[in-house]
Amino acid sequence: MHKSKTNNSISYNSNLAAQRRCKLFTIWEKTGSIQKACTETQMSRSTFYYWKERFEEGGYSALEVERSHAPINPHRTEPAIEAEVIGLKKAHPHMGKAQISRKLEEVHGKPVISPNTVRRVLVDANLWEPSL
């Protein structure tokens, strides 16, 4: 994978990755050899098989865009739990994220929300000042 520097951090260059995937399948189509294609592009066989079904369904254009997992695995706290978090914070302004998380665990008899998710809910509700 190619990484490019931007603003003192390293970011993933998706255009270059897509070009490498296209080259991988071009070589495979010409030679019929997965090993040769992987060796020449310095990509693993697992990468080849990961992209193979998409390539067979949509051709080279299917290799350009990576799919997001967000629509498949939406991890959003239930609105009822968010309401409980907000209610507890309003009723007990001194309670922190860990205390609220533990209190909800006591009420429900099992862990229902992590302290960091409590913080996110409270930030979204303007009930938590993000520390600088």
C-alpha positions in Angstrom: 0.0 0.0 0.0 1.2 3.5 -0.8 1.0 6.0 1.9 1.3 9.7 1.2 2.3 12.4 3.7 -0.1 15.2 4.4 0.1 17.7 7.2 2.7 15.7 9.1 0.5 12.6 9.1 0.4 9.6 6.9 -2.8 9.0 4.9 -3.9 6.2 2.6 -3.8 6.9 -1.1 -6.9 5.1 -2.5 -6.1 6.1 -6.2 -2.8 4.3 -6.1 -4.3 1.3 -4.4 -7.0 1.1 -7.1 -4.3 1.3 -9.8 -2.4 -1.6 -8.1 -5.6 -3.7 -7.9 -6.3 -3.1 -11.6 -2.7 -4.1 -12.4 -3.1 -7.2 -10.3 -6.1 -8.3 -12.4 -4.6 -7.2 -15.7 -1.7 -9.5 -15.1 -3.9 -12.3 -13.9 -6.1 -12.1 -17.0 -3.0 -12.1 -19.3 -1.1 -14.9 -17.6 -3.8 -16.9 -15.8 -1.4 -17.0 -12.9 -2.5 -15.7 -9.5 1.1 -16.2 -8.2 2.6 -14.1 -11.0 0.1 -11.3 -10.6 0.6 -11.2 -6.9 4.4 -11.3 -7.1 4.6 -8.5 -9.7 2.2 -6.2 -7.8 3.6 -7.1 -4.4 0.1 -8.0 -3.2 -1.0 -11.0 -1.2 -3.1 -13.9 -2.5 -5.7 -13.0 0.2 -5.9 -9.5 -1.3 -6.5 -11.1 -4.7 -9.3 -13.3 -3.5 -10.8 -10.5 -1.5 -11.2 -8.5 -4.7 -11.8 -11.3 -7.1 -15.6 -11.6 -6.7 -16.1 -7.9 -7.1 -13.9 -7.9 -10.2 -15.9 -10.8 -11.7 -19.2 -9.0 -11.0 -18.2 -5.4 -12.0 -14.9 -5.5 -13.9 -12.2 -3.0 -13.5 -14.5 -0.2 -12.3 -15.5 -2.4 -9.3 -11.8 -2.3 -8.2 -11.8 1.5 -7.8 -14.1 2.0 -4.8 -13.7 0.3 -1.5 -17.0 -0.5 0.3 -17.7 1.0 3.6 -18.7 -1.3 6.5 -20.9 1.5 8.0 -24.2 0.5 6.3 -23.6 -3.2 7.1 -22.7 -2.8 10.8 -24.3 0.3 12.1 -23.2 0.6 15.8 -25.5 3.2 17.1 -26.7 3.3 20.7 -30.4 2.7 21.1 -32.3 6.0 21.5 -33.8 4.7 24.8 -30.3 4.2 26.3 -29.2 7.6 25.1 -32.3 9.1 26.8 -31.4 7.4 30.0 -27.8 8.7 29.8 -29.1 12.3 29.3 -31.7 11.9 32.0 -29.1 10.7 34.5 -26.7 13.5 33.7 -29.4 16.1 34.0 -30.6 14.6 37.3 -27.0 14.2 38.6 -24.7 16.8 37.0 -21.8 15.7 39.1 -21.8 12.1 37.6 -19.0 11.3 35.2 -19.1 9.0 32.2 -17.9 5.9 34.2 -20.4 6.5 37.0 -23.3 6.8 34.4 -22.1 3.6 32.6 -22.0 1.7 35.9 -25.4 3.0 37.0 -27.0 1.8 33.8 -25.3 -1.6 34.1 -26.8 -1.9 37.6 -30.3 -0.9 36.3 -30.2 -3.2 33.3 -28.3 -6.1 35.0 -25.7 -6.1 32.2 -23.3 -3.7 30.5 -25.3 -1.5 28.1 -23.0 1.4 27.2 -19.3 2.1 27.6 -18.0 5.2 29.4 -16.7 6.6 26.1 -20.0 6.1 24.4 -21.7 7.9 27.4 -19.3 10.8 26.7 -20.2 10.8 23.0 -23.9 10.9 23.9 -23.4 13.8 26.3 -21.2 15.7 23.9 -23.9 15.3 21.2 -26.5 16.6 23.7 -24.3 19.6 24.7 -24.0 18.2 28.2 -20.3 17.6 28.1 -17.5 20.0 27.5 -14.8 18.3 25.4 -11.5 18.8 27.2 -8.8 20.6 25.2 
